[in-house]
Amino acid sequence: MGDTRKKKNFYFRKRRNKYFLEPGFRGFFCTCNFREKDCVREVYNLLNEYADKLYPNSESGPTQDPAGTPENRSGSESEAETDISDALKREVDSMKMSSQKSLKHKRFQVVETGASNCIFIKTNLPSPEELTMAIIKDLSATKVQKTRHVLRLLPIMATCKANLPDIMECAGKLFDKFLLKKPSTFAVIFNKRFNSCVSRDLVIKELAEMIVLKNGENKADLKNPGLCIIVEIIKGICLMSIVEDYYNFKKYNLHEICKEEGNDCDETQAKKFKATEPTLPENPQ
């Protein structure tokens, strides 16, 4: 008697290529209210809307560079790869290079941060702070709420590994551009998530001392600083930027910016757009 049992068919789902937050990126850091996919969609729409106005001739979308892919290697190189492990390693390296080139040519691309409610959008635009300020000023002037799930939107000028030497080196380059020649009042805004190695007090102290060394007329002002040095640490990566009017623009919270001064949103609108920034533990167990 034949076996009438049905054989199970196993299917393997192909995993989509994902990009991860790395040192050397520029972009935009967003926080959201637990609806990450909706947040990404909203911030894409928002960035593209204003980028098209500021940079009408800029290219968007990936530009593939076929050079260096496995198909374009010479026959002699292929013949030389007799060792299977070496061949596999070269294939993996080639795929990584192709992925990095694709990411480099995208105007906006979400990358994995490894932290809930924290979104990073990488950009190839030279000045993410310019685009962010255009968005912030327009929303502040019009009071038109364009996002429901995006809370804070911060430009990120540089990323580095989350250790004191790399942070100081990265900060030094930014300070030379913004705090060396023209004196300003300043404050350091420090947040960290899923990291227990970096000392908040030490980083703030070292950065403040460096700012004063760059220009002796730079003065700390914690209430109404002209410039705020943003330091956001997520796991092993440090995100850094220098922003203007941080407190005047409600800490770059898009919901707060759109509220009319001296007049809270009506009850219906408040329910529709009610969103509070989640408090994440610094060192979750």
C-alpha positions as CSV (number, residue, x, y, z in Angstrom):
1,M,0.0,0.0,0.0
2,G,1.5,3.3,-1.1
3,D,2.1,6.2,1.2
4,T,-0.8,8.6,0.8
5,R,0.5,11.2,3.1
6,K,1.0,14.6,1.5
7,K,4.5,15.9,1.4
8,K,5.0,19.3,2.9
9,N,6.4,21.9,0.6
10,F,8.9,24.3,2.3
11,Y,9.3,27.8,0.9
12,F,12.0,30.2,1.9
13,R,11.0,33.8,1.9
14,K,13.6,36.0,0.3
15,R,14.7,38.7,2.8
16,R,14.8,42.2,1.4
17,N,18.0,44.1,1.5
18,K,18.3,46.3,4.5
19,Y,20.6,49.1,5.2
20,F,22.0,49.8,8.7
21,L,23.1,52.9,10.4
22,E,26.9,53.3,10.1
23,P,29.6,56.0,10.7
24,G,30.0,58.5,7.9
25,F,26.2,59.0,7.2
26,R,24.4,62.3,6.9
27,G,20.6,62.5,7.2
28,F,17.6,63.0,9.4
29,F,16.7,61.6,12.8
30,C,13.0,61.2,13.6
31,T,11.1,60.0,16.5
32,C,7.6,58.6,16.2
33,N,4.7,57.3,18.2
34,F,5.0,53.5,17.7
35,R,3.9,53.6,14.0
36,E,7.2,53.3,12.4
37,K,6.1,52.4,8.9
38,D,3.6,55.3,8.8
39,C,6.3,57.5,10.1
40,V,8.7,56.5,7.4
41,R,6.1,57.1,4.7
42,E,5.2,60.5,6.2
43,V,8.8,61.7,6.4
44,Y,9.6,60.5,2.9
45,N,6.7,62.6,1.6
46,L,7.7,65.6,3.7
47,L,11.4,65.5,2.7
48,N,10.6,65.0,-1.0
49,E,8.1,67.8,-1.0
50,Y,10.5,70.4,0.3
51,A,13.6,69.0,-1.5
52,D,11.8,69.4,-4.8
53,K,11.3,73.0,-4.0
54,L,14.9,73.7,-2.7
55,Y,16.7,71.4,-5.2
56,P,14.5,71.2,-8.3
57,N,17.3,69.8,-10.5
58,S,18.7,67.2,-8.1
59,E,18.4,63.6,-9.0
60,S,16.5,61.1,-6.8
61,G,16.6,57.3,-6.9
62,P,19.4,54.8,-7.2
63,T,22.0,54.9,-9.9
64,Q,23.5,51.5,-10.4
65,D,27.2,51.3,-11.1
66,P,27.9,48.0,-12.9
67,A,31.7,48.3,-12.4
68,G,33.0,45.8,-9.9
69,T,30.1,43.4,-10.0
70,P,30.9,39.7,-10.3
71,E,29.7,39.6,-13.9
72,N,32.3,42.2,-15.0
73,R,35.4,40.6,-13.6
74,S,38.0,39.4,-16.0
75,G,38.3,35.7,-17.0
76,S,41.8,35.4,-15.5
77,E,40.5,36.5,-12.1
78,S,37.7,34.0,-12.2
79,E,40.0,31.2,-13.1
80,A,42.4,32.2,-10.3
81,E,39.6,31.8,-7.7
82,T,40.2,28.1,-7.2
83,D,39.5,28.2,-3.5
84,I,35.8,28.1,-2.7
85,S,36.0,30.1,0.5
86,D,37.9,32.9,-1.2
87,A,35.4,32.9,-4.0
88,L,32.5,33.2,-1.6
89,K,34.2,36.0,0.3
90,R,34.7,37.9,-2.9
91,E,31.1,37.5,-3.8
92,V,29.9,38.8,-0.4
93,D,32.3,41.8,-0.6
94,S,31.1,42.5,-4.1
95,M,27.4,42.4,-3.0
96,K,28.3,44.8,-0.1
97,M,30.0,47.2,-2.5
98,S,27.1,47.1,-4.9
99,S,24.6,47.8,-2.0
100,Q,26.7,50.7,-0.7
101,K,26.9,52.3,-4.2
102,S,23.2,52.0,-4.5
103,L,22.7,53.6,-1.1
104,K,25.1,56.4,-2.0
105,H,23.1,57.6,-4.9
106,K,19.7,57.6,-3.2
107,R,18.5,61.0,-2.2
108,F,16.6,59.6,0.8
109,Q,16.8,56.1,2.3
110,V,15.7,54.7,5.6
111,V,18.3,52.7,7.5
112,E,17.9,50.4,10.5
113,T,18.8,52.0,13.8
114,G,18.1,49.0,16.1
115,A,15.9,51.2,18.4
116,S,12.2,51.4,18.5
117,N,10.5,54.7,17.6
118,C,13.8,56.0,16.2
119,I,14.0,56.5,12.5
120,F,17.1,57.5,10.5
121,I,16.8,58.7,6.9
122,K,20.1,58.8,5.1
123,T,20.6,61.4,2.4
124,N,23.2,62.3,-0.2
125,L,22.3,66.0,0.1
126,P,25.2,68.1,1.3
127,S,23.3,70.0,4.0
128,P,20.5,68.2,5.7
129,E,20.2,71.2,8.1
130,E,19.2,73.4,5.2
131,L,16.3,71.2,4.3
132,T,15.2,70.7,7.9
133,M,15.2,74.4,8.6
134,A,13.1,75.1,5.5
135,I,10.5,72.6,6.8
136,I,10.6,73.9,10.3
137,K,10.2,77.6,9.3
138,D,7.4,76.8,6.9
139,L,5.4,74.8,9.4
140,S,6.0,77.4,12.1
141,A,4.7,80.1,9.7
142,T,1.7,78.3,8.3
143,K,0.7,76.2,11.3
144,V,-0.3,73.5,8.8
145,Q,0.0,70.0,10.4
146,K,1.5,67.7,7.7
147,T,2.5,64.7,9.8
148,R,0.5,62.6,12.2
149,H,3.2,60.1,13.3
150,V,6.5,62.0,12.9
151,L,7.3,63.8,16.1
152,R,10.8,65.3,16.2
153,L,12.7,65.9,13.0
154,L,16.4,66.7,13.4
155,P,19.1,67.1,10.8
156,I,22.2,64.9,11.3
157,M,25.4,66.3,9.9
158,A,27.7,63.5,10.8
159,T,27.8,60.0,12.4
160,C,30.7,58.2,14.1
161,K,31.3,55.4,16.5
162,A,30.1,56.0,20.0
163,N,33.4,56.4,21.8
164,L,34.9,59.6,23.2
165,P,37.9,59.9,20.8
166,D,35.7,59.5,17.7
167,I,33.0,61.8,19.1
168,M,35.6,64.5,19.7
169,E,37.2,64.1,16.3
170,C,33.8,64.3,14.6
171,A,32.7,67.3,16.8
172,G,36.0,69.2,16.1
173,K,35.2,69.2,12.3
174,L,31.7,70.6,12.9
175,F,32.9,73.2,15.4
176,D,35.5,74.5,13.0
177,K,32.6,75.2,10.6
178,F,30.1,76.7,12.9
179,L,31.8,77.9,16.1
180,L,35.4,78.9,15.2
181,K,35.0,82.3,13.6
182,K,31.7,83.6,14.7
183,P,31.1,83.5,18.5
184,S,27.8,82.2,19.8
185,T,26.0,81.0,22.8
186,F,25.6,77.3,23.0
187,A,24.2,74.3,24.8
188,V,24.8,70.6,24.4
189,I,21.8,68.3,24.1
190,F,22.7,64.7,24.9
191,N,20.5,61.6,24.6
192,K,21.5,58.0,24.5
193,R,19.6,54.7,23.9
194,F,20.8,51.2,24.4
195,N,24.3,52.2,25.4
196,S,26.0,52.0,28.8
197,C,29.5,52.7,27.8
198,V,29.4,56.4,27.0
199,S,29.4,58.9,29.9
200,R,26.9,61.7,29.4
201,D,28.6,64.1,31.8
202,L,32.1,63.4,30.3
203,V,30.9,64.0,26.7
204,I,29.2,67.2,27.6
205,K,32.2,68.5,29.6
206,E,34.7,67.7,26.8
207,L,32.5,69.2,24.1
208,A,31.9,72.4,26.1
209,E,35.6,72.8,26.7
210,M,36.4,72.2,23.0
211,I,33.8,74.8,22.0
212,V,35.4,77.5,24.2
213,L,38.9,76.6,23.0
214,K,37.8,77.1,19.4
215,N,36.7,80.6,20.3
216,G,37.0,82.2,23.7
217,E,33.9,84.3,23.1
218,N,31.6,81.3,22.9
219,K,29.5,81.2,26.0
220,A,27.3,78.4,27.4
221,D,23.6,79.3,27.7
222,L,21.2,76.5,28.8
223,K,18.0,78.6,28.6
224,N,18.2,80.3,25.2
225,P,21.3,79.3,23.2
226,G,21.9,80.5,19.7
227,L,23.2,77.1,18.7
228,C,22.6,73.6,20.1
229,I,25.0,70.8,19.7
230,I,22.8,67.7,19.3
231,V,24.4,64.4,20.4
232,E,22.2,61.3,19.9
233,I,23.7,57.9,20.7
234,I,22.0,54.8,19.5
235,K,23.8,51.6,20.5
236,G,27.3,51.9,19.1
237,I,26.7,54.9,16.8
238,C,26.8,58.6,17.6
239,L,24.6,61.1,15.6
240,M,25.7,64.7,15.7
241,S,24.5,68.0,14.5
242,I,24.4,71.8,15.2
243,V,21.0,73.4,15.0
244,E,19.7,77.0,15.4
245,D,16.8,78.2,17.5
246,Y,16.3,74.8,19.1
247,Y,14.0,76.0,21.9
248,N,12.3,78.7,19.9
249,F,11.2,76.0,17.4
250,K,9.9,73.7,20.2
251,K,12.9,71.3,20.1
252,Y,12.0,70.6,16.4
253,N,8.8,68.8,17.4
254,L,6.6,69.1,14.3
255,H,3.4,68.8,16.3
256,E,4.3,71.5,18.8
257,I,5.5,73.9,16.1
258,C,2.1,73.7,14.4
259,K,0.1,74.7,17.5
260,E,-1.2,78.3,17.5
261,E,0.5,80.4,20.1
262,G,-1.7,80.9,23.2
263,N,-4.4,78.7,21.7
264,D,-4.3,74.9,22.0
265,C,-5.8,72.7,19.3
266,D,-9.5,72.0,19.5
267,E,-10.6,68.8,21.1
268,T,-11.1,67.0,17.7
269,Q,-7.7,68.0,16.4
270,A,-6.0,67.2,19.7
271,K,-7.4,63.6,19.6
272,K,-6.4,63.3,16.0
273,F,-2.8,64.4,16.4
274,K,-2.2,63.5,20.0
275,A,1.3,62.0,20.2
276,T,3.8,62.1,23.0
277,E,7.4,61.2,22.4
278,P,8.1,57.8,24.0
279,T,10.5,57.6,26.9
280,L,13.1,54.9,26.1
281,P,15.4,53.4,28.8
282,E,19.0,54.2,28.4
283,N,20.1,50.7,29.4
284,P,17.2,48.3,29.0
285,Q,17.7,44.9,30.4
